[in-house]
Amino acid sequence: MTRLPSDMTAIGIKAPGGPAMLQPERRPIPAPGPGEILIKVAAAGVNRPDVMQRQGLYPPPPGASDIPGLEVAGEVVACGNSVTRWKTGDRVMALVAGGGYAEYCVAHADHALPTSGLSMTEAAAIPETFFTVWHNVFERGGLKRGETLLVHGGSSGIGTTAIQLGKAFGARVVVTAGSDEKCEACRRLGADIAINYKTEDFVAAVKTATADKGADVILDMVGGDYIARNYEAAAVEGRIVQIAFLGSSKATVDFRRIMLKRLHHTGSTLRSRSITDKAAIARAIEQNVLPLIAAGKVKPVIYKTFALREAADAHQLMETSSHIGKIVLTV
């Protein structure tokens, strides 16, 4: 067995604030506990929750690393007690509760998946985004073949994933995005309708696109005044699934729409879910989504990569919202 160094480079948060608060530092290499694996990180995905954590708005759950980063890909270099599926040398991608922006990261063995022929950069863009979309669109939202899915933020990492999975499972996909360029990128990925929310009313556009029926499932990361508008854009028995509040977590809403349309408004966060919950989502992804990835039918959209030490630059790019797809750190 290869002897590991005692410490590693990781990206710490010096204090809550802007991207410059992300700075490389030396940290001890974590040791895997029972049921855990230690991954030599080759790449780590960058996500909005990382930005919120850096700003001091999204603290890690109890017991999680204070190092940001919720998804990694790399090679297993050590296994804790009771790990039977993985061995040293295995190439994996994994969902983690923190610690991804580092040269080594601990993951629960049940939250790791084989890389399925993807490059490490591509694999690092899978776990957080695909777990989120699968659970919220298909498990909570119950999207079925032939239904219409409305995705807000269609050009984001979440959005580009939702487009591809929605189409792969036979749905009609409508998205909103903030520029004509982003709308065109969404259409190239398979979106049936792409609405520039800066120049069009998405409620009217959705009703036109569905012959006044509305969207069966709406995936929303905006909140604020979108909540009332989602109720207008939803079909009877529609399911609205909330995954973030980039606009606001507060809104003034006429809740009669819920009664008149028999709507379901639900939501979830992923990071604080139990080990068992995340393991169940991982198994569902392995069964339903990895075959599509292995066949080349679904693939993460990578916008740009940065070296680990350039994490501040990656966050600066994410905050401009000019990217289409995922931003990834390479180690």
C-alpha positions as CSV (number, residue, x, y, z in Angstrom):
1,M,0.0,0.0,0.0
2,T,1.3,3.4,-1.0
3,R,2.2,5.5,2.1
4,L,0.2,8.8,2.1
5,P,1.7,12.2,2.9
6,S,0.6,13.6,6.3
7,D,-0.9,16.8,4.9
8,M,-2.5,18.3,1.8
9,T,-3.5,21.5,0.1
10,A,-7.1,22.5,0.7
11,I,-9.1,25.7,0.1
12,G,-10.0,27.3,3.3
13,I,-12.5,30.2,4.0
14,K,-10.6,32.9,5.8
15,A,-13.7,34.7,6.8
16,P,-17.2,35.2,5.4
17,G,-17.1,37.4,2.3
18,G,-16.2,37.6,-1.3
19,P,-14.2,35.1,-3.5
20,A,-10.9,36.4,-2.2
21,M,-11.7,34.7,1.1
22,L,-11.0,31.4,-0.5
23,Q,-7.3,30.7,0.0
24,P,-5.0,27.6,-0.2
25,E,-3.8,26.3,3.1
26,R,-2.2,23.1,4.4
27,R,-4.5,20.7,6.3
28,P,-4.0,17.2,7.7
29,I,-5.2,14.5,5.4
30,P,-8.5,13.1,6.8
31,A,-8.8,9.5,7.8
32,P,-11.8,7.4,6.7
33,G,-14.0,6.1,9.4
34,P,-16.2,3.0,9.4
35,G,-18.1,2.8,6.2
36,E,-16.0,5.6,4.6
37,I,-13.4,5.8,1.8
38,L,-10.6,8.3,1.3
39,I,-10.4,9.7,-2.2
40,K,-7.3,11.3,-3.8
41,V,-9.2,14.0,-5.6
42,A,-8.6,14.6,-9.3
43,A,-11.5,17.1,-9.7
44,A,-14.2,18.8,-7.7
45,G,-17.4,20.4,-8.8
46,V,-18.3,24.0,-7.9
47,N,-21.9,24.7,-6.9
48,R,-24.0,27.6,-5.6
49,P,-24.1,26.2,-2.0
50,D,-20.3,26.6,-2.0
51,V,-20.7,30.3,-2.8
52,M,-23.3,30.6,0.0
53,Q,-21.0,28.8,2.5
54,R,-18.2,31.2,1.6
55,Q,-20.6,34.1,2.2
56,G,-21.5,32.8,5.6
57,L,-25.0,31.9,4.6
58,Y,-24.9,28.1,4.5
59,P,-22.8,26.6,7.3
60,P,-21.8,22.9,7.0
61,P,-24.0,20.4,8.9
62,P,-22.7,19.1,12.2
63,G,-19.7,16.8,11.7
64,A,-19.0,17.9,8.1
65,S,-15.7,19.4,7.0
66,D,-15.5,23.2,6.9
67,I,-13.7,23.0,3.6
68,P,-16.2,23.8,0.8
69,G,-17.0,21.3,-2.0
70,L,-19.9,18.9,-2.3
71,E,-18.8,16.6,-5.1
72,V,-15.5,15.0,-6.1
73,A,-14.0,12.5,-8.5
74,G,-10.8,10.6,-8.0
75,E,-9.1,7.4,-6.9
76,V,-9.8,5.5,-3.7
77,V,-6.6,5.4,-1.6
78,A,-7.9,4.0,1.7
79,C,-11.0,2.3,3.0
80,G,-12.5,2.4,6.5
81,N,-13.8,-0.6,8.4
82,S,-16.8,-2.4,6.9
83,V,-16.3,-1.1,3.4
84,T,-16.8,-4.0,1.0
85,R,-17.7,-2.5,-2.4
86,W,-14.6,-0.3,-3.0
87,K,-10.9,-1.1,-2.9
88,T,-7.8,1.1,-3.3
89,G,-7.3,2.0,-7.0
90,D,-11.0,2.2,-7.8
91,R,-12.0,5.3,-9.8
92,V,-15.1,6.9,-8.2
93,M,-17.2,10.0,-8.1
94,A,-18.9,10.9,-4.8
95,L,-21.3,13.2,-3.1
96,V,-19.8,14.7,0.1
97,A,-21.1,16.9,2.8
98,G,-18.0,19.1,2.6
99,G,-14.3,18.9,2.0
100,G,-14.3,18.6,-1.8
101,Y,-11.9,21.6,-2.5
102,A,-8.8,19.6,-1.4
103,E,-6.3,17.1,-2.6
104,Y,-7.9,14.3,-0.4
105,C,-11.5,14.0,0.7
106,V,-13.5,11.5,2.8
107,A,-16.8,10.2,1.4
108,H,-19.3,7.7,2.7
109,A,-18.9,4.5,0.7
110,D,-22.6,4.3,-0.1
111,H,-22.5,7.9,-1.6
112,A,-19.8,6.9,-4.2
113,L,-20.5,5.7,-7.8
114,P,-18.2,4.3,-10.5
115,T,-17.1,6.9,-13.0
116,S,-18.8,5.1,-15.9
117,G,-16.2,5.9,-18.5
118,L,-16.3,9.7,-17.8
119,S,-13.2,11.8,-17.5
120,M,-12.4,12.8,-13.9
121,T,-13.5,16.4,-14.8
122,E,-16.8,15.2,-16.1
123,A,-17.3,12.8,-13.2
124,A,-16.8,15.5,-10.7
125,A,-19.7,17.4,-12.3
126,I,-22.2,14.6,-11.7
127,P,-23.0,13.9,-8.0
128,E,-24.4,17.1,-6.5
129,T,-26.2,18.1,-9.7
130,F,-27.6,14.7,-10.7
131,F,-28.6,13.7,-7.2
132,T,-30.5,17.0,-6.9
133,V,-32.2,16.7,-10.2
134,W,-33.1,13.0,-9.9
135,H,-34.6,13.3,-6.4
136,N,-36.5,16.6,-7.0
137,V,-37.7,16.1,-10.5
138,F,-38.4,12.4,-10.6
139,E,-38.9,11.3,-7.0
140,R,-40.5,14.4,-5.4
141,G,-41.9,15.8,-8.6
142,G,-43.0,12.5,-10.0
143,L,-42.3,13.5,-13.7
144,K,-43.8,11.0,-16.1
145,R,-43.3,10.3,-19.8
146,G,-45.4,12.7,-21.9
147,E,-45.6,15.4,-19.2
148,T,-44.2,19.0,-19.4
149,L,-41.3,20.0,-17.2
150,L,-40.6,23.7,-16.7
151,V,-37.0,24.3,-15.5
152,H,-35.9,27.7,-14.3
153,G,-32.3,28.5,-14.8
154,G,-32.0,26.2,-17.7
155,S,-28.4,27.0,-18.5
156,S,-27.1,26.3,-15.0
157,G,-25.5,23.0,-14.0
158,I,-28.9,21.9,-12.5
159,G,-30.7,23.2,-15.6
160,T,-28.5,21.5,-18.2
161,T,-28.9,18.2,-16.3
162,A,-32.6,18.6,-15.9
163,I,-33.0,19.2,-19.6
164,Q,-31.1,16.0,-20.6
165,L,-32.8,13.8,-18.0
166,G,-36.2,15.1,-18.7
167,K,-35.8,14.4,-22.4
168,A,-34.2,11.0,-21.8
169,F,-37.3,9.9,-19.8
170,G,-39.8,11.2,-22.4
171,A,-40.9,14.5,-21.0
172,R,-41.4,17.8,-22.9
173,V,-39.0,20.3,-21.5
174,V,-39.5,24.1,-21.3
175,V,-36.8,26.3,-19.7
176,T,-36.2,29.9,-18.7
177,A,-32.8,31.5,-19.1
178,G,-31.4,35.0,-19.0
179,S,-30.1,35.6,-22.6
180,D,-30.7,34.5,-26.2
181,E,-27.3,32.7,-26.1
182,K,-28.3,30.7,-23.1
183,C,-31.7,29.9,-24.6
184,E,-30.0,28.6,-27.8
185,A,-27.6,26.5,-25.7
186,C,-30.6,24.9,-23.9
187,R,-32.3,24.1,-27.2
188,R,-29.1,22.4,-28.4
189,L,-29.2,20.2,-25.3
190,G,-32.8,19.2,-26.2
191,A,-35.1,21.8,-24.6
192,D,-38.3,22.0,-26.6
193,I,-39.0,25.6,-25.6
194,A,-36.5,28.2,-24.2
195,I,-37.8,31.4,-22.8
196,N,-35.7,34.5,-22.3
197,Y,-37.1,35.7,-19.0
198,K,-35.7,39.1,-19.4
199,T,-37.7,39.8,-22.6
200,E,-40.7,37.4,-22.2
201,D,-43.3,36.6,-19.6
202,F,-42.6,32.9,-18.8
203,V,-46.2,32.4,-17.5
204,A,-47.7,33.4,-20.9
205,A,-45.1,31.6,-22.8
206,V,-45.7,28.3,-20.9
207,K,-49.4,28.6,-21.4
208,T,-48.9,29.2,-25.1
209,A,-46.5,26.2,-25.4
210,T,-48.9,23.9,-23.6
211,A,-52.2,25.0,-25.2
212,D,-53.2,26.7,-21.9
213,K,-52.7,23.4,-19.9
214,G,-49.6,24.5,-18.0
215,A,-46.5,22.7,-16.8
216,D,-46.9,19.4,-14.9
217,V,-43.7,19.7,-13.0
218,I,-41.8,23.0,-12.2
219,L,-38.2,22.9,-10.9
220,D,-37.5,26.3,-9.3
221,M,-34.3,27.7,-7.7
222,V,-35.5,31.4,-7.8
223,G,-38.3,31.7,-5.3
224,G,-39.5,35.3,-4.6
225,D,-42.1,36.5,-7.1
226,Y,-41.6,33.3,-9.1
227,I,-43.6,31.4,-6.5
228,A,-46.9,33.1,-7.4
229,R,-46.1,33.0,-11.1
230,N,-45.3,29.3,-10.9
231,Y,-48.8,28.7,-9.5
232,E,-50.1,30.5,-12.6
233,A,-47.9,28.5,-15.0
234,A,-48.7,25.1,-13.4
235,A,-51.2,22.6,-14.8
236,V,-54.0,21.2,-12.7
237,E,-52.4,18.7,-10.3
238,G,-49.1,20.4,-11.0
239,R,-46.0,19.8,-8.8
240,I,-43.7,22.7,-8.0
241,V,-40.4,21.6,-6.5
242,Q,-38.3,24.2,-4.7
243,I,-34.5,23.6,-4.5
244,A,-33.2,27.1,-3.8
245,F,-34.1,30.8,-3.3
246,L,-31.7,32.8,-5.5
247,G,-34.3,35.5,-5.6
248,S,-35.9,35.5,-2.1
249,S,-37.3,33.0,0.3
250,K,-40.2,35.3,1.0
251,A,-43.2,36.1,-1.2
252,T,-46.8,37.4,-1.2
253,V,-48.9,34.7,-2.8
254,D,-52.6,34.0,-3.4
255,F,-52.8,30.5,-2.1
256,R,-56.3,29.9,-3.6
257,R,-54.4,28.7,-6.7
258,I,-53.2,25.6,-4.7
259,M,-56.8,24.7,-4.0
260,L,-58.3,25.5,-7.3
261,K,-55.6,23.7,-9.3
262,R,-54.9,21.0,-6.6
263,L,-51.2,21.9,-6.7
264,H,-48.4,20.3,-4.8
265,H,-45.6,22.6,-3.7
266,T,-42.7,20.8,-2.1
267,G,-38.9,21.2,-1.8
268,S,-35.8,19.7,-0.4
269,T,-32.1,20.3,0.4
270,L,-29.5,17.6,-0.1
271,R,-26.6,18.4,2.1
272,S,-28.3,17.9,5.4
273,R,-30.1,14.7,4.4
274,S,-29.2,11.5,6.3
275,I,-26.6,9.0,5.1
276,T,-29.4,6.5,4.4
277,D,-31.4,9.0,2.3
278,K,-28.3,9.9,0.2
279,A,-27.5,6.3,-0.2
280,A,-31.0,5.6,-1.6
281,I,-30.6,8.4,-4.1
282,A,-27.2,7.1,-5.1
283,R,-28.7,3.6,-5.8
284,A,-31.5,5.1,-7.8
285,I,-28.9,7.1,-9.9
286,E,-26.9,4.0,-10.4
287,Q,-29.9,2.0,-11.6
288,N,-31.6,4.7,-13.7
289,V,-29.0,7.3,-14.8
290,L,-25.6,5.7,-15.0
291,P,-26.7,3.4,-18.0
292,L,-27.6,6.6,-19.9
293,I,-24.3,8.2,-19.0
294,A,-22.4,5.0,-20.0
295,A,-24.3,5.0,-23.3
296,G,-23.4,8.6,-24.0
297,K,-27.1,9.7,-24.0
298,V,-26.6,12.0,-21.0
299,K,-23.4,14.0,-20.2
300,P,-22.5,16.8,-17.9
301,V,-21.9,20.1,-19.6
302,I,-18.5,21.6,-18.6
303,Y,-18.2,25.3,-19.1
304,K,-14.7,25.9,-17.6
305,T,-12.1,24.3,-15.4
306,F,-9.8,26.0,-12.9
307,A,-6.9,24.7,-10.9
308,L,-7.7,24.0,-7.2
309,R,-5.6,27.0,-6.2
310,E,-7.8,29.2,-8.4
311,A,-11.0,28.5,-6.5
312,A,-11.5,32.2,-5.9
313,D,-11.5,32.8,-9.7
314,A,-14.0,29.9,-10.1
315,H,-16.4,31.5,-7.6
316,Q,-16.0,34.9,-9.2
317,L,-17.1,33.4,-12.5
318,M,-20.1,31.6,-10.9
319,E,-21.3,34.9,-9.4
320,T,-21.4,36.5,-12.8
321,S,-24.0,33.8,-13.9
322,S,-22.4,34.0,-17.4
323,H,-21.6,30.3,-17.4
324,I,-23.5,27.6,-19.3
325,G,-23.2,24.3,-17.4
326,K,-20.7,23.3,-14.7
327,I,-17.5,24.9,-13.4
328,V,-15.0,22.4,-12.1
329,L,-11.7,22.6,-10.1
330,T,-8.9,20.2,-11.1
331,V,-6.2,19.0,-8.8
